[in-house]
């Protein structure tokens, strides 16, 4: 198995992120730094990322967390800010977040040590639908909502794919919306709305495909049910 796939399957992030670990000299194999991305890891090899031993898990675990605002979606932070890892019970600190939610957003965040499932959820070509509840300042027009759905190109050249936008309610000069996206680029919904002049005051992810947040309380977590796990395996 190629080194980046091995690291990713062991739960250390996306294959691209794991490539960065290798090329930056953070990975050692059998006591030697290995920067060759073509290296194939065998069962006999002893692999370390920094000082942490890397091995493929014998059993996979899948968990959902209701991330509150004010937490970074990262494993650690050099500025000692709160991270989503603090929301996990001690017995599950080996799990990795699947994708991310930005600091000021809340809602459904999945964790697992199954690197293959993580890749399936995050790859844009899988087109896994993520649903969000959004509130913005101002009254969003039907015209603007339709324009957002057609895909957006920002001034800096960043492009966002077609999505679904539904106006839920307009009240007190604020608009509640439902967004469904398949791409999930960094701060995608916020950037789309800002492009049309709308400021987001609330953003919450409510589902990833058929996995729904439901009534899970902010800051709490639960293991996925068997049917939810089987769904992820079919992606």
QUIGITA-V154440 format. One record per backbone hydrogen bond with DSSP energy under -1.0 kcal/mol. NH is the residue of the N-H (numbers start at 1). CO is the residue of the C=O. If there is no record, write none. Layout:
nh & co
NH & CO
NH & CO
//
This chain:
nh & co
3 & 39
6 & 2
7 & 3
8 & 4
9 & 5
10 & 6
11 & 8
12 & 7
18 & 14
19 & 15
20 & 16
21 & 17
22 & 18
23 & 19
24 & 20
25 & 22
26 & 21
28 & 48
29 & 32
30 & 46
32 & 29
34 & 27
39 & 36
41 & 1
48 & 28
49 & 52
50 & 26
52 & 49
54 & 47
63 & 111
64 & 222
65 & 109
66 & 220
67 & 65
67 & 107
70 & 103
72 & 82
74 & 72
80 & 77
84 & 72
86 & 83
87 & 84
88 & 85
92 & 89
93 & 90
95 & 92
96 & 112
98 & 110
105 & 102
106 & 203
107 & 67
108 & 205
109 & 65
111 & 63
112 & 96
118 & 114
119 & 115
120 & 116
121 & 117
122 & 118
123 & 119
126 & 123
127 & 124
130 & 181
131 & 207
132 & 179
133 & 204
134 & 177
135 & 202
136 & 175
137 & 199
138 & 173
145 & 141
146 & 142
147 & 143
148 & 144
149 & 145
151 & 148
152 & 160
154 & 158
157 & 154
160 & 152
163 & 149
164 & 180
166 & 178
168 & 176
169 & 176
171 & 174
174 & 171
175 & 136
176 & 169
177 & 134
178 & 166
179 & 132
180 & 164
181 & 130
188 & 185
191 & 187
192 & 188
193 & 189
194 & 190
195 & 191
197 & 194
198 & 193
201 & 135
202 & 135
204 & 133
205 & 106
206 & 131
207 & 131
208 & 211
209 & 129
211 & 208
213 & 206
216 & 213
219 & 66
220 & 217
222 & 64
224 & 62
229 & 225
230 & 226
231 & 227
232 & 228
233 & 229
234 & 231
235 & 232
//
